[in-house]
Amino acid sequence: MEPSSQNYSASNLMKAASSNYRLVTFAFLSTSKPLVSVTAIDIRPPFNEHSAKTRVKLAEDSWNSKDPEAVAKGYTEDCRWRNRTEFLTGRKAIIEFLHRKWAKELEYILLKELWCYTNNRISVRFEYEWRDAVTDLWMRTHGNEHWEFDESGLMRWRDMSANDCPISESERRLKVGTL
């Protein structure tokens, strides 16, 4: 999977502002820098190719912050999740899940790619790499997610399937500064 790039130029932000987007400012922890504040686009359905790709990149950046509370703000209060064999409902459950996840999956780095989209749904393929906190082994996880959004642009349903593959540290493709 090739790293995705997004151009947040003034013209793209103006195009976004005149469409079904609204501009928001948020802060997150970058994988390579201390706390940064970023102006981003909060995207609302209906999606087109540009808005779907932008939404995927924003999700990738949010998850790479490894900040459960910040990530959870992108979901409705009663969001439904299936993550492999776990079924969750609501932001509180999402936050608890993400704390557990990132306590186990150290040095986590994620890459998402738009697979397809419709009116209020997006599907992505992803891969991420991490080091297991217990075994100290490196892993690469490959998977797919299906997302459904409400009219305000928050995700109300996330369905995820994934497989883990052990890798050696020398086989890593995703590293800080490569996305």
SULPEHU-V806944 format. One record per pair of residues at least 12 apart in sequence whose ideal C-beta (glycine too) atoms are under 10 Angstrom apart, sorted by the first residue. I is the first residue (numbers start at 1). GAP is how many residues later the second one is. D is the distance in whole Angstrom. If there is no record, write none. Layout:
BEGIN
i=I gap=GAP d=D
i=I gap=GAP d=D
END
This chain:
BEGIN
i=1 gap=110 d=5
i=1 gap=111 d=9
i=1 gap=112 d=5
i=1 gap=124 d=7
i=1 gap=125 d=8
i=1 gap=126 d=6
i=1 gap=141 d=9
i=1 gap=172 d=8
i=1 gap=173 d=9
i=2 gap=109 d=9
i=2 gap=111 d=8
i=3 gap=57 d=9
i=3 gap=108 d=6
i=3 gap=110 d=9
i=3 gap=170 d=10
i=3 gap=171 d=9
i=3 gap=175 d=6
i=3 gap=176 d=5
i=4 gap=49 d=7
i=4 gap=50 d=10
i=4 gap=52 d=7
i=4 gap=53 d=6
i=4 gap=56 d=7
i=4 gap=107 d=7
i=4 gap=108 d=7
i=4 gap=109 d=6
i=4 gap=110 d=8
i=4 gap=175 d=8
i=5 gap=48 d=10
i=5 gap=52 d=8
i=5 gap=174 d=9
i=6 gap=34 d=9
i=6 gap=35 d=9
i=6 gap=44 d=10
i=6 gap=47 d=7
i=6 gap=48 d=6
i=6 gap=50 d=9
i=6 gap=51 d=4
i=6 gap=52 d=8
i=6 gap=54 d=9
i=6 gap=55 d=9
i=7 gap=47 d=10
i=8 gap=30 d=9
i=8 gap=31 d=8
i=8 gap=32 d=7
i=8 gap=33 d=8
i=8 gap=46 d=9
i=8 gap=49 d=9
i=12 gap=29 d=8
i=12 gap=38 d=8
i=12 gap=42 d=8
i=13 gap=26 d=8
i=13 gap=27 d=10
i=13 gap=28 d=7
i=15 gap=26 d=10
i=15 gap=35 d=8
i=16 gap=24 d=10
i=16 gap=25 d=5
i=16 gap=26 d=9
i=16 gap=27 d=8
i=16 gap=34 d=8
i=16 gap=35 d=8
i=16 gap=38 d=8
i=17 gap=24 d=9
i=19 gap=22 d=9
i=19 gap=24 d=9
i=19 gap=25 d=9
i=19 gap=29 d=8
i=19 gap=31 d=9
i=19 gap=32 d=7
i=20 gap=23 d=7
i=20 gap=24 d=5
i=20 gap=25 d=7
i=20 gap=26 d=7
i=20 gap=27 d=9
i=20 gap=28 d=9
i=20 gap=31 d=7
i=20 gap=131 d=10
i=20 gap=133 d=9
i=21 gap=19 d=10
i=21 gap=20 d=5
i=21 gap=21 d=7
i=21 gap=22 d=5
i=21 gap=23 d=7
i=21 gap=29 d=10
i=21 gap=30 d=7
i=21 gap=33 d=8
i=21 gap=34 d=10
i=21 gap=132 d=8
i=22 gap=19 d=8
i=22 gap=20 d=5
i=22 gap=21 d=9
i=22 gap=22 d=7
i=22 gap=130 d=10
i=22 gap=131 d=8
i=23 gap=16 d=6
i=23 gap=17 d=8
i=23 gap=18 d=6
i=23 gap=19 d=7
i=24 gap=14 d=10
i=24 gap=15 d=7
i=24 gap=16 d=6
i=24 gap=17 d=8
i=24 gap=18 d=5
i=24 gap=34 d=10
i=24 gap=129 d=10
i=25 gap=12 d=6
i=25 gap=13 d=7
i=25 gap=14 d=5
i=25 gap=15 d=8
i=26 gap=12 d=6
i=26 gap=13 d=8
i=26 gap=14 d=6
i=26 gap=16 d=9
i=26 gap=32 d=9
i=26 gap=35 d=10
i=26 gap=36 d=9
i=26 gap=39 d=10
i=26 gap=44 d=7
i=26 gap=47 d=8
i=26 gap=48 d=10
i=27 gap=38 d=9
i=27 gap=40 d=9
i=27 gap=43 d=8
i=28 gap=12 d=9
i=28 gap=33 d=7
i=28 gap=34 d=7
i=28 gap=35 d=10
i=28 gap=36 d=8
i=28 gap=37 d=4
i=28 gap=38 d=9
i=28 gap=39 d=6
i=28 gap=42 d=5
i=28 gap=43 d=9
i=29 gap=35 d=9
i=29 gap=36 d=5
i=29 gap=37 d=7
i=29 gap=38 d=6
i=29 gap=41 d=8
i=30 gap=31 d=8
i=30 gap=34 d=8
i=30 gap=35 d=7
i=30 gap=146 d=9
i=31 gap=30 d=9
i=31 gap=33 d=5
i=31 gap=34 d=8
i=31 gap=35 d=8
i=31 gap=76 d=9
i=31 gap=77 d=9
i=31 gap=78 d=6
i=31 gap=79 d=9
i=31 gap=143 d=10
i=31 gap=144 d=9
i=31 gap=145 d=5
i=31 gap=146 d=8
i=31 gap=147 d=10
i=31 gap=148 d=8
i=32 gap=32 d=10
i=32 gap=77 d=10
i=32 gap=143 d=10
i=32 gap=144 d=5
i=32 gap=145 d=5
i=32 gap=146 d=10
i=32 gap=147 d=9
i=33 gap=143 d=10
i=35 gap=30 d=9
i=35 gap=32 d=10
i=36 gap=29 d=10
i=38 gap=20 d=9
i=38 gap=23 d=8
i=40 gap=14 d=9
i=40 gap=17 d=9
i=40 gap=18 d=6
i=40 gap=21 d=8
i=40 gap=22 d=9
i=41 gap=13 d=6
i=41 gap=14 d=8
i=41 gap=16 d=10
i=41 gap=17 d=7
i=41 gap=112 d=10
i=42 gap=12 d=10
i=42 gap=13 d=9
i=42 gap=16 d=8
i=42 gap=32 d=9
i=42 gap=110 d=9
i=42 gap=111 d=5
i=42 gap=112 d=9
i=43 gap=12 d=5
i=43 gap=13 d=10
i=43 gap=15 d=7
i=43 gap=79 d=10
i=43 gap=106 d=8
i=43 gap=110 d=6
i=44 gap=76 d=9
i=44 gap=105 d=8
i=44 gap=106 d=9
i=44 gap=107 d=7
i=44 gap=108 d=6
i=44 gap=109 d=4
i=44 gap=110 d=9
i=45 gap=72 d=9
i=45 gap=73 d=9
i=45 gap=74 d=6
i=45 gap=75 d=4
i=45 gap=76 d=8
i=45 gap=77 d=9
i=45 gap=103 d=9
i=45 gap=104 d=5
i=45 gap=105 d=8
i=45 gap=106 d=7
i=45 gap=107 d=9
i=45 gap=108 d=7
i=46 gap=71 d=9
i=46 gap=72 d=8
i=46 gap=73 d=5
i=46 gap=74 d=7
i=46 gap=103 d=10
i=46 gap=105 d=10
i=47 gap=67 d=10
i=47 gap=70 d=5
i=47 gap=71 d=7
i=47 gap=72 d=7
i=47 gap=73 d=7
i=47 gap=74 d=8
i=47 gap=75 d=6
i=47 gap=102 d=8
i=47 gap=106 d=10
i=48 gap=69 d=8
i=49 gap=65 d=8
i=49 gap=68 d=7
i=51 gap=66 d=8
i=51 gap=71 d=9
i=51 gap=102 d=10
i=52 gap=62 d=6
i=52 gap=63 d=10
i=52 gap=64 d=8
i=52 gap=65 d=4
i=52 gap=66 d=9
i=52 gap=69 d=9
i=52 gap=70 d=5
i=52 gap=71 d=9
i=52 gap=72 d=9
i=52 gap=95 d=10
i=53 gap=60 d=9
i=53 gap=61 d=5
i=53 gap=64 d=9
i=53 gap=69 d=9
i=54 gap=60 d=10
i=55 gap=19 d=9
i=55 gap=57 d=10
i=55 gap=59 d=8
i=55 gap=62 d=8
i=55 gap=67 d=6
i=55 gap=69 d=9
i=55 gap=92 d=8
i=55 gap=94 d=8
i=55 gap=98 d=8
i=55 gap=100 d=9
i=56 gap=56 d=5
i=56 gap=57 d=7
i=56 gap=58 d=5
i=56 gap=59 d=9
i=56 gap=61 d=9
i=56 gap=66 d=7
i=56 gap=67 d=10
i=56 gap=68 d=5
i=56 gap=70 d=9
i=56 gap=89 d=10
i=56 gap=91 d=9
i=57 gap=55 d=8
i=57 gap=56 d=10
i=57 gap=57 d=9
i=57 gap=122 d=10
i=58 gap=16 d=8
i=58 gap=54 d=10
i=59 gap=12 d=9
i=59 gap=15 d=7
i=59 gap=51 d=9
i=59 gap=53 d=6
i=59 gap=63 d=9
i=59 gap=65 d=8
i=59 gap=67 d=9
i=59 gap=86 d=9
i=59 gap=88 d=8
i=59 gap=96 d=8
i=59 gap=99 d=10
i=60 gap=49 d=10
i=60 gap=50 d=6
i=60 gap=51 d=7
i=60 gap=52 d=4
i=60 gap=53 d=9
i=60 gap=64 d=9
i=60 gap=66 d=8
i=60 gap=68 d=10
i=60 gap=119 d=7
i=61 gap=49 d=9
i=61 gap=51 d=9
i=61 gap=118 d=9
i=62 gap=12 d=6
i=62 gap=48 d=10
i=63 gap=35 d=9
i=63 gap=38 d=10
i=63 gap=39 d=10
i=63 gap=45 d=8
i=63 gap=46 d=10
i=63 gap=47 d=5
i=63 gap=49 d=8
i=63 gap=63 d=9
i=63 gap=65 d=8
i=64 gap=44 d=8
i=64 gap=45 d=6
i=64 gap=46 d=6
i=64 gap=47 d=9
i=64 gap=48 d=10
i=64 gap=64 d=9
i=64 gap=110 d=10
i=64 gap=112 d=9
i=64 gap=115 d=7
i=66 gap=32 d=8
i=66 gap=33 d=10
i=66 gap=35 d=9
i=66 gap=36 d=5
i=66 gap=39 d=9
i=66 gap=40 d=10
i=66 gap=41 d=10
i=66 gap=42 d=6
i=66 gap=43 d=9
i=66 gap=44 d=9
i=67 gap=28 d=10
i=67 gap=31 d=8
i=67 gap=35 d=9
i=68 gap=23 d=10
i=68 gap=26 d=7
i=68 gap=27 d=5
i=68 gap=28 d=8
i=68 gap=29 d=8
i=68 gap=30 d=4
i=68 gap=31 d=5
i=68 gap=32 d=9
i=68 gap=33 d=8
i=68 gap=34 d=7
i=69 gap=22 d=9
i=69 gap=25 d=10
i=69 gap=26 d=6
i=69 gap=29 d=9
i=69 gap=30 d=9
i=70 gap=25 d=10
i=70 gap=28 d=10
i=71 gap=20 d=10
i=71 gap=23 d=7
i=71 gap=24 d=8
i=71 gap=27 d=6
i=71 gap=31 d=10
i=72 gap=18 d=9
i=72 gap=19 d=5
i=72 gap=20 d=8
i=72 gap=21 d=9
i=72 gap=22 d=5
i=72 gap=23 d=5
i=72 gap=24 d=10
i=72 gap=25 d=9
i=72 gap=26 d=7
i=73 gap=18 d=8
i=73 gap=21 d=10
i=73 gap=22 d=10
i=73 gap=81 d=8
i=74 gap=17 d=10
i=74 gap=20 d=10
i=74 gap=73 d=10
i=74 gap=75 d=10
i=74 gap=79 d=9
i=74 gap=80 d=6
i=74 gap=81 d=6
i=74 gap=84 d=10
i=75 gap=13 d=10
i=75 gap=15 d=9
i=75 gap=16 d=6
i=75 gap=19 d=6
i=75 gap=20 d=10
i=75 gap=72 d=10
i=75 gap=74 d=10
i=75 gap=75 d=10
i=75 gap=79 d=6
i=75 gap=80 d=5
i=75 gap=81 d=7
i=75 gap=82 d=9
i=75 gap=83 d=7
i=76 gap=14 d=9
i=76 gap=15 d=8
i=76 gap=72 d=10
i=76 gap=73 d=9
i=76 gap=74 d=6
i=76 gap=76 d=8
i=76 gap=78 d=5
i=76 gap=79 d=7
i=76 gap=80 d=4
i=76 gap=81 d=9
i=77 gap=12 d=10
i=77 gap=13 d=6
i=77 gap=14 d=6
i=77 gap=15 d=9
i=77 gap=77 d=9
i=77 gap=79 d=9
i=78 gap=12 d=6
i=78 gap=13 d=8
i=78 gap=78 d=7
i=79 gap=12 d=7
i=79 gap=14 d=9
i=79 gap=15 d=7
i=79 gap=69 d=10
i=79 gap=71 d=9
i=79 gap=75 d=8
i=79 gap=76 d=6
i=79 gap=77 d=5
i=79 gap=78 d=7
i=79 gap=79 d=7
i=80 gap=13 d=10
i=80 gap=68 d=9
i=80 gap=75 d=10
i=80 gap=76 d=7
i=80 gap=77 d=5
i=80 gap=78 d=7
i=80 gap=79 d=9
i=81 gap=12 d=8
i=81 gap=13 d=6
i=81 gap=16 d=8
i=81 gap=64 d=10
i=81 gap=74 d=9
i=81 gap=76 d=8
i=81 gap=77 d=5
i=81 gap=78 d=8
i=81 gap=79 d=7
i=82 gap=63 d=10
i=82 gap=64 d=9
i=82 gap=75 d=9
i=82 gap=76 d=7
i=82 gap=77 d=5
i=82 gap=78 d=6
i=82 gap=79 d=8
i=83 gap=14 d=7
i=83 gap=15 d=10
i=83 gap=18 d=8
i=83 gap=60 d=10
i=83 gap=62 d=9
i=83 gap=75 d=8
i=83 gap=76 d=9
i=83 gap=77 d=5
i=83 gap=78 d=9
i=83 gap=79 d=8
i=84 gap=57 d=10
i=84 gap=59 d=9
i=84 gap=76 d=7
i=84 gap=77 d=7
i=84 gap=78 d=6
i=84 gap=79 d=9
i=84 gap=80 d=10
i=85 gap=76 d=10
i=86 gap=14 d=10
i=86 gap=15 d=10
i=86 gap=74 d=9
i=88 gap=70 d=9
i=91 gap=63 d=10
i=94 gap=61 d=10
i=94 gap=64 d=9
i=101 gap=29 d=9
i=102 gap=28 d=9
i=102 gap=31 d=9
i=103 gap=30 d=6
i=104 gap=26 d=8
i=104 gap=27 d=10
i=104 gap=28 d=7
i=104 gap=29 d=5
i=104 gap=30 d=7
i=105 gap=23 d=8
i=105 gap=24 d=9
i=105 gap=25 d=4
i=105 gap=26 d=8
i=105 gap=27 d=7
i=105 gap=28 d=7
i=105 gap=34 d=8
i=105 gap=36 d=8
i=105 gap=59 d=10
i=106 gap=24 d=6
i=106 gap=25 d=5
i=106 gap=26 d=7
i=106 gap=27 d=5
i=106 gap=30 d=9
i=106 gap=32 d=10
i=107 gap=22 d=8
i=107 gap=23 d=6
i=107 gap=24 d=5
i=107 gap=26 d=10
i=107 gap=31 d=8
i=107 gap=62 d=10
i=107 gap=65 d=9
i=107 gap=67 d=10
i=107 gap=68 d=9
i=107 gap=69 d=9
i=108 gap=20 d=6
i=108 gap=21 d=8
i=108 gap=22 d=5
i=108 gap=23 d=9
i=108 gap=31 d=10
i=108 gap=33 d=9
i=108 gap=66 d=9
i=109 gap=18 d=10
i=109 gap=19 d=6
i=109 gap=20 d=6
i=109 gap=21 d=8
i=109 gap=63 d=9
i=109 gap=64 d=10
i=109 gap=65 d=5
i=109 gap=66 d=7
i=109 gap=67 d=7
i=109 gap=68 d=10
i=109 gap=69 d=8
i=109 gap=70 d=7
i=110 gap=16 d=6
i=110 gap=17 d=8
i=110 gap=18 d=4
i=110 gap=19 d=8
i=110 gap=20 d=9
i=110 gap=31 d=9
i=110 gap=64 d=8
i=110 gap=69 d=8
i=111 gap=13 d=10
i=111 gap=14 d=9
i=111 gap=15 d=6
i=111 gap=16 d=6
i=111 gap=17 d=7
i=111 gap=18 d=9
i=111 gap=62 d=9
i=111 gap=63 d=6
i=111 gap=67 d=9
i=111 gap=68 d=6
i=112 gap=12 d=5
i=112 gap=13 d=8
i=112 gap=14 d=5
i=112 gap=15 d=9
i=112 gap=16 d=9
i=112 gap=33 d=8
i=112 gap=67 d=10
i=113 gap=12 d=5
i=113 gap=13 d=7
i=113 gap=14 d=9
i=115 gap=29 d=7
i=115 gap=30 d=9
i=115 gap=31 d=9
i=116 gap=30 d=10
i=117 gap=30 d=9
i=118 gap=30 d=10
i=119 gap=29 d=10
i=119 gap=30 d=9
i=120 gap=27 d=9
i=120 gap=28 d=6
i=120 gap=29 d=5
i=120 gap=30 d=8
i=120 gap=31 d=8
i=120 gap=33 d=9
i=120 gap=36 d=9
i=120 gap=37 d=10
i=121 gap=25 d=7
i=121 gap=26 d=6
i=121 gap=27 d=5
i=121 gap=28 d=7
i=121 gap=36 d=9
i=122 gap=23 d=8
i=122 gap=24 d=8
i=122 gap=25 d=5
i=122 gap=26 d=8
i=122 gap=27 d=8
i=122 gap=33 d=9
i=123 gap=21 d=7
i=123 gap=22 d=7
i=123 gap=23 d=5
i=123 gap=24 d=7
i=123 gap=36 d=9
i=124 gap=19 d=9
i=124 gap=20 d=7
i=124 gap=21 d=5
i=124 gap=22 d=8
i=124 gap=23 d=7
i=124 gap=36 d=10
i=125 gap=17 d=8
i=125 gap=18 d=7
i=125 gap=19 d=5
i=125 gap=20 d=8
i=126 gap=15 d=8
i=126 gap=16 d=7
i=126 gap=17 d=6
i=126 gap=18 d=7
i=126 gap=19 d=7
i=126 gap=34 d=9
i=126 gap=36 d=8
i=127 gap=13 d=6
i=127 gap=14 d=7
i=127 gap=15 d=5
i=127 gap=16 d=8
i=127 gap=35 d=9
i=127 gap=38 d=9
i=127 gap=46 d=8
i=127 gap=47 d=7
i=128 gap=12 d=7
i=128 gap=13 d=5
i=128 gap=14 d=9
i=128 gap=15 d=9
i=128 gap=34 d=9
i=128 gap=36 d=10
i=128 gap=46 d=7
i=129 gap=12 d=8
i=129 gap=36 d=10
i=129 gap=38 d=7
i=129 gap=40 d=10
i=129 gap=42 d=9
i=129 gap=43 d=5
i=129 gap=44 d=7
i=129 gap=45 d=5
i=129 gap=46 d=8
i=130 gap=34 d=9
i=130 gap=42 d=10
i=130 gap=44 d=9
i=131 gap=38 d=8
i=131 gap=41 d=10
i=132 gap=32 d=9
i=132 gap=34 d=9
i=135 gap=31 d=9
i=137 gap=29 d=6
i=137 gap=30 d=8
i=137 gap=31 d=9
i=137 gap=32 d=9
i=138 gap=27 d=10
i=138 gap=28 d=7
i=138 gap=29 d=5
i=138 gap=30 d=6
i=138 gap=31 d=5
i=138 gap=32 d=9
i=138 gap=33 d=7
i=138 gap=34 d=6
i=139 gap=25 d=5
i=139 gap=26 d=7
i=139 gap=27 d=6
i=139 gap=28 d=7
i=140 gap=23 d=9
i=140 gap=24 d=7
i=140 gap=25 d=5
i=140 gap=26 d=8
i=140 gap=27 d=5
i=140 gap=31 d=8
i=140 gap=32 d=8
i=140 gap=33 d=8
i=140 gap=34 d=8
i=141 gap=21 d=5
i=141 gap=22 d=7
i=141 gap=23 d=5
i=141 gap=24 d=8
i=142 gap=19 d=10
i=142 gap=20 d=7
i=142 gap=21 d=6
i=142 gap=22 d=8
i=142 gap=23 d=7
i=143 gap=17 d=6
i=143 gap=18 d=6
i=143 gap=19 d=3
i=143 gap=20 d=7
i=143 gap=21 d=9
i=144 gap=15 d=9
i=144 gap=16 d=7
i=144 gap=17 d=6
i=144 gap=18 d=8
i=145 gap=13 d=6
i=145 gap=14 d=7
i=145 gap=15 d=5
i=145 gap=16 d=8
i=145 gap=17 d=9
i=146 gap=12 d=8
i=146 gap=13 d=4
i=146 gap=14 d=8
i=146 gap=15 d=9
i=147 gap=12 d=8
i=147 gap=13 d=9
END
